[in-house]
Amino acid sequence: MTHEIAVIPGDGIGQEVTPAAVEVLEALEIDFEFVEAEAGDAVEEETGEALPRETYDLAASADATLFGAAGDTAADVILPLREAVDSFVNIRPAKSYPGIDAVRPETDLVFLRENTEGVYAGHEDRLTEDVSTLTRVVTESASERLAEFACDYVSGDEHDGFTIVHKANVMRETDGRFRDTVREVAEKNGVETDQVLMDAFATRVCLDPEQFGVVVCPNLAGDVLSDLAAGLVGGLGLLPSANVGPERALFEPVHGTAPDIAGEGVANPAATIISAAMLLEYLGYDEAGDAVRTAVEATLEHGPRTPDLGGDATTDDVTDAIIDRL
């Protein structure tokens, strides 16, 4: 069976790390058809649209999408792309790797972030010259869908349950609904949960990350806290992610366009290649996904490494080393 993979490099180092991930996937000799499309700042300058309709339609029809990064137009690109695949959960692992100088080398977390609503629902208004408002949206249905996914996720994992992170002591109606709904779904499924206020979590995860495993949280909290966790493991260049919907998914590194090094050929492709490993697992190629992860981890440990990790290797050097280890 041929799987169609949409490839959207985007801006900045997305143009370098996304082709690297495609090279790794091609080396596996799986029956993939790669279809490239454009999005981002450069496309907007040329056409007036950051996300052309044909790119949106490709992501909506492909079996999976591999995305790089977008610059100033990020909100106009990634949010519609997540909508195109009907993504309701954003999976963000934050794990330390051997050989990498990490603040907390014991860190091994997975954030399951609600991906459709909260303050990212897009309901902002400027009422007067002095007043702007933002409406936060939390629904029981979206919270239930995330909770069901979380229960399935931990059932097939070594974790006993998950932690619900929220701010229901202040946002009683919205985060209160989220917390209560997720907890009720977990109870029905026989999955253990604990609860932590998001500000307390930010402190506790830095002091002792081993007390947490799978973390379930609202949209904004998941975005911010997973980036905080990146600081514990060596930086955003090591964090992959998946945006999963009922029938298709989109995979992207958590890092941005890195304009300071874009075009120099020294961007770290690890996060994008690990995102590609998640893509493989999503499509049912678990053995291949595990092989890619193992090759990336061995390369991170033994080198070559890009400058962000203290080395002097190029993006191509690291990509070639990973393929050799495959």
C-alpha atoms as one frame of an Amber mdcrd trajectory, in Angstrom:
protein
   0.000   0.000   0.000   1.355   3.419  -0.970   1.078   6.151   1.646   0.955
   9.746   0.462   3.086  12.010   2.653   2.632  15.775   2.331   5.949  17.579
   2.842   5.768  21.286   3.787   9.240  22.671   4.619   8.029  26.223   5.330
  10.555  28.906   6.282  14.068  29.209   7.705  15.673  25.970   8.820  12.459
  24.169   7.896  13.940  24.204   4.393  16.938  22.238   5.698  15.649  19.866
   8.372  12.520  18.712   6.528  14.459  17.387   3.497  16.789  15.667   5.987
  13.847  13.807   7.519  12.590  12.852   4.057  16.043  11.430   3.239  15.818
   9.228   6.319  12.329   8.022   5.397  13.453   7.288   1.843  16.351   5.220
   3.162  13.846   2.823   4.755  12.503   1.843   1.320   8.894   1.953   2.485
   6.276   2.629  -0.180   5.839   6.361   0.427   4.864   8.977  -2.123   6.208
  12.370  -1.067   4.336  15.434  -2.332   5.893  18.810  -1.522   3.893  21.991
  -0.975   4.604  25.568   0.112   3.603  27.642   3.118   4.998  30.441   5.239
   6.474  33.925   5.013   8.112  33.569   1.605   4.922  32.256   0.030   2.914
  35.110   1.528   5.348  37.660   0.111   5.024  36.080  -3.322   1.315  35.232
  -3.458  -0.346  37.130  -0.608  -1.294  33.853   1.119   0.764  32.220   3.854
  -1.104  28.951   3.358  -2.234  28.415  -0.235  -5.462  26.474  -0.653  -3.701
  23.663  -2.506  -1.366  23.166   0.481  -4.300  23.021   2.893  -6.115  20.545
   0.643  -3.003  18.362   0.351  -2.659  18.119   4.136  -6.392  17.368   4.412
  -6.117  14.438   1.986  -2.639  12.986   2.572  -2.149  10.048   4.915   0.277
  12.137   6.969   2.024  15.497   6.759   5.604  16.431   7.646   5.959  20.153
   8.390   9.082  22.217   9.061   8.542  25.702  10.469   6.943  29.054   9.703
   8.112  32.520  10.692   5.915  35.570  11.262   3.015  33.763   9.574   3.175
  30.773  11.945  -0.338  31.279  13.334  -1.708  31.585   9.788  -0.016  28.346
   8.775   0.129  25.814  11.573  -3.307  26.425  13.094  -5.122  25.871   9.756
  -2.896  22.864   9.015  -3.890  21.314  12.335  -7.484  22.036  11.393  -6.916
  20.366   8.006  -6.068  17.057   9.697  -8.775  17.604  12.353  -6.112  17.353
  15.024  -7.565  17.192  18.524  -4.386  16.233  20.402  -0.823  17.490  20.207
   1.708  14.897  21.401   4.972  16.413  22.627   7.596  14.106  24.137  10.372
  15.762  26.149  13.151  13.253  26.767  16.831  13.570  27.573  19.344  11.619
  25.488  22.716  10.034  26.345  25.633  12.283  25.529  23.571  15.485  25.606
  24.263  18.049  28.322  20.840  18.236  29.979  19.811  20.203  33.050  17.743
  17.208  34.167  19.025  14.074  32.387  16.382  11.970  34.144  13.554  13.738
  32.269  11.204  11.524  30.256   7.829  13.242  29.762   5.026  13.160  27.223
   2.608  16.089  27.006  -0.843  15.356  25.564  -2.184  18.815  24.778  -5.722
  19.701  23.739  -5.299  21.102  20.244  -8.517  22.811  19.116  -9.681  25.368
  21.636  -8.732  27.268  24.792  -7.274  30.711  24.137  -6.094  29.497  20.721
  -9.665  29.303  19.457  -9.116  32.704  17.861 -11.864  34.757  19.500 -10.094
  38.086  20.051 -11.562  41.573  19.820 -10.376  45.156  20.151 -13.368  46.824
  21.746 -11.912  50.319  22.185  -8.559  52.051  21.953  -8.019  50.946  25.541
  -9.660  47.507  25.748  -8.929  44.222  23.989 -10.558  40.900  24.898  -9.848
  37.215  24.408 -12.517  34.571  24.827 -11.356  31.192  26.113 -13.321  28.204
  24.840 -13.449  24.849  26.638 -15.998  22.213  25.656 -16.881  18.939  27.285
 -16.755  17.155  23.931 -13.174  18.233  23.133 -12.052  17.448  26.681 -13.653
  13.998  26.453 -11.950  13.252  23.134  -8.560  14.194  24.555  -9.199  12.145
  27.697 -10.186   9.036  25.717  -6.993   9.368  23.683  -4.949   9.763  26.872
  -6.504   6.626  28.370  -5.668   4.621  25.241  -2.169   6.106  25.173  -1.244
   5.076  28.712  -2.934   1.684  28.354  -0.391   0.785  25.678   2.481   2.344
  27.593   4.532   1.565  30.676   2.877   4.407  32.594   0.191   3.581  35.146
  -1.850   6.702  34.500  -1.444  10.392  33.802  -1.316  13.802  35.446  -4.001
  16.417  34.728  -2.461  19.893  34.734  -4.882  22.818  35.000  -5.631  26.156
  36.659  -9.146  25.435  37.899  -8.588  27.326  41.132  -8.771  30.562  39.090
 -10.448  29.603  35.794 -13.201  27.694  37.517 -15.657  27.329  34.649 -13.202
  26.580  31.838 -10.342  24.687  33.462 -12.834  23.330  35.977 -14.805  21.758
  33.147 -11.595  20.445  31.550 -10.335  18.912  34.802 -13.641  17.326  35.756
 -14.318  15.904  32.298 -10.862  14.376  31.903 -11.015  12.897  35.404 -14.465
  11.369  34.805 -13.390   9.754  31.529 -10.299   8.336  33.215 -12.380   6.905
  36.050 -14.721   5.200  33.573 -11.722   3.644  31.850 -10.081   2.550  35.077
  -7.085   4.836  34.542  -5.429   6.464  37.538  -4.904  10.216  37.521  -3.462
  12.886  39.738  -3.880  16.643  39.447  -1.449  19.534  39.644  -2.015  23.259
  39.212  -0.054  24.434  36.186   2.063  26.957  38.083   2.951  24.359  40.710
   3.762  21.908  37.924   6.199  24.403  36.397   8.175  24.401  39.647   7.908
  20.720  40.462   8.906  19.491  37.007  12.121  21.509  37.191  13.011  20.211
  40.645  12.023  16.575  40.114  10.848  15.624  36.605  10.813  11.901  37.451
   7.587  12.339  39.419   5.742  12.920  36.119   5.242  10.753  33.046   2.259
  11.499  30.803   0.817  14.985  31.278  -2.662  15.951  29.991  -3.356  19.659
  29.739  -5.253  22.437  27.963  -3.925  24.082  24.829  -1.910  27.054  26.093
  -0.593  25.212  29.157   0.650  22.369  26.967   2.408  24.796  24.661   4.199
  26.664  27.425   5.000  23.752  29.745   6.390  21.525  27.000   8.742  24.352
  25.982   9.784  24.645  29.617  10.534  20.922  29.610  12.680  21.426  26.510
  15.011  23.471  28.687  15.481  20.452  30.948  16.600  18.116  28.155  18.878
  20.285  26.031  16.701  22.661  24.048  13.913  22.903  21.508  16.116  21.329
  18.840  15.439  17.943  20.437  11.641  18.077  20.725   9.404  16.392  18.124
   5.623  16.566  18.019   2.556  15.025  16.424  -0.843  16.589  15.746  -3.236
  13.663  15.594  -6.759  13.563  14.192  -9.244  10.734  13.688  -7.960   9.792
  10.214  -4.695  11.644   9.567  -1.949  13.501  11.377   0.681  16.204  11.023
   4.222  15.916  12.390   6.565  18.813  13.132   9.554  19.777  15.269   8.741
  22.099  18.138  11.523  24.537  17.260  10.932  27.537  15.006  12.647  28.907
  11.924  15.946  29.871  13.655  16.635  32.820  11.338  20.081  33.350  12.902
  21.384  30.114  11.329  18.968  29.603   8.430  20.794  28.890   5.192  24.085
  27.994   6.867  23.504  24.238   6.710  24.152  23.654  10.406  20.599  23.219
  11.739  20.042  20.246  14.002  17.684  17.819  12.187  17.120  15.561  15.226
  13.689  16.880  16.244  12.343  16.653  12.694  13.737  13.146  12.189  12.247
  11.986  15.504   8.963  13.541  14.316   9.360  11.358  11.220   9.778   8.349
  13.532   6.456   9.287  15.140   4.965   9.467  11.632   6.173   5.930  10.953
   4.613   4.648  14.163   1.362   6.448  13.397   1.163   4.649  10.035   1.858
   1.290  11.679   5.579   0.945  10.922   6.587   0.470  14.546   9.784  -1.431
  13.817  10.977   1.208  11.357  10.058   3.991  13.769  12.063   2.298  16.521
  15.026   1.891  14.170  14.994   5.607  13.336  14.816   6.567  17.024  17.712
   4.235  17.823  19.806   5.703  14.996  19.083   9.267  16.131  19.888   8.473
  19.764  23.168   6.788  18.799  24.115   9.812  16.690  23.265  12.219  19.505
  25.396  10.169  21.889  28.411   9.459  19.704  28.239  12.214  17.105  28.551
  13.905  14.788  26.750  16.835  16.404  25.654  20.212  15.116  26.916  23.438
  16.775  23.874  23.796  19.040  25.011  20.597  20.765  28.660  21.604  20.945
  29.833  20.026  17.689  30.872  21.354  14.302  28.913  19.045  12.005  26.541
  20.152   9.268  22.923  19.121   8.871  24.005  16.791   6.054  26.735  15.221
   8.225  24.219  14.343  10.940  21.637  13.090   8.445  24.206  10.854   6.736
  25.319   9.452  10.091  21.746   8.592  11.030  21.165   6.878   7.692  24.434
   4.955   8.046  23.317   3.708  11.447  20.028   2.534   9.970
